[in-house]
Amino acid sequence: MTLPSSDSLYSLNRPQLRREMRRRRRSLSPAQQKRAAQQLLNQVKKLPQFLRARRIAVYLANDGEIDPVHVIKQMRKMGKTCYLPVLKPLVVNQLWFVRYDLNTPMTRNKFGIPEPRIKGFSDNRLNRCAAKYLDLVLFPLVAFDTQGGRMGMGGGFYDRTFAFTRQSASVRPALLGLAHECQKTEHLPVESWDIPLHGIVTDQDVYPAS
């Protein structure tokens, strides 16, 4: 895979950079994806934020994202509770986090991504966790830099859901992005609404936010 130089990446605007990084991760072979998923677990399971967390939100891989499947299996082995994002009904571009285990009934959202099926507000209230009560959130992302900057798919779901973290650090869960190493760029153009992360974890390294 021939990658653009750092200089050429720096000249890209946000939509161009998003397209390039999505192309990068989709171009990885199944064998490369499988290896990256295992190497990601090796990085994540050493993190203090992961070791001490009890309620962890993660995602199911889509569009070439690095796959946290082994991380999820490790969470279950360690007795941690896993939550998946669900598009929040009646609220534009926000997320619920619903408990996910081996018996969770699933459906596909409007983007074709599997998520826990919600039958009704009262039926699922006990299986949900408010974003502020999560201990750790493992974010998907399209691109990142070593300062903790994250570029998502452009819908703003995570940014809106975790906007409260700008107001009070005392209720802030640990926020870590997961990515392939090839999604790194030296400097990511960020917007005022972008939620900063505590760090990024790739299949090759851990980048604490500076």
DARA-V358517 format. One record per backbone hydrogen bond with DSSP energy under -1.0 kcal/mol. CO is the residue of the C=O (numbers start at 1). NH is the residue of the N-H. If there is no record, write none. Layout:
# DARA-V358517
co->CO nh->NH
co->CO nh->NH
This chain:
# DARA-V358517
co->5 nh->9
co->6 nh->10
co->7 nh->11
co->9 nh->12
co->13 nh->17
co->14 nh->18
co->15 nh->19
co->16 nh->20
co->17 nh->21
co->18 nh->22
co->19 nh->23
co->20 nh->24
co->21 nh->25
co->22 nh->26
co->23 nh->27
co->29 nh->33
co->30 nh->34
co->31 nh->35
co->32 nh->36
co->33 nh->37
co->34 nh->38
co->35 nh->39
co->36 nh->40
co->37 nh->41
co->38 nh->42
co->39 nh->43
co->40 nh->44
co->41 nh->45
co->44 nh->47
co->47 nh->51
co->48 nh->52
co->54 nh->81
co->55 nh->135
co->55 nh->136
co->56 nh->83
co->57 nh->138
co->62 nh->65
co->68 nh->72
co->69 nh->73
co->70 nh->74
co->71 nh->75
co->72 nh->76
co->73 nh->77
co->74 nh->78
co->75 nh->80
co->76 nh->79
co->81 nh->56
co->82 nh->100
co->83 nh->58
co->84 nh->98
co->86 nh->96
co->88 nh->91
co->94 nh->88
co->96 nh->86
co->97 nh->129
co->98 nh->84
co->101 nh->104
co->105 nh->117
co->107 nh->115
co->109 nh->112
co->113 nh->109
co->115 nh->107
co->120 nh->124
co->125 nh->128
co->127 nh->99
co->130 nh->133
co->131 nh->134
co->135 nh->174
co->136 nh->57
co->137 nh->176
co->139 nh->178
co->143 nh->151
co->144 nh->185
co->145 nh->148
co->148 nh->197
co->149 nh->145
co->151 nh->142
co->151 nh->143
co->156 nh->160
co->157 nh->161
co->158 nh->162
co->160 nh->163
co->162 nh->165
co->163 nh->166
co->164 nh->167
co->164 nh->168
co->169 nh->172
co->174 nh->137
co->175 nh->198
co->176 nh->139
co->177 nh->201
co->180 nh->183
co->181 nh->184
co->183 nh->144
co->191 nh->194
co->198 nh->209
co->199 nh->177
co->200 nh->207
co->201 nh->179
co->205 nh->202
co->207 nh->200
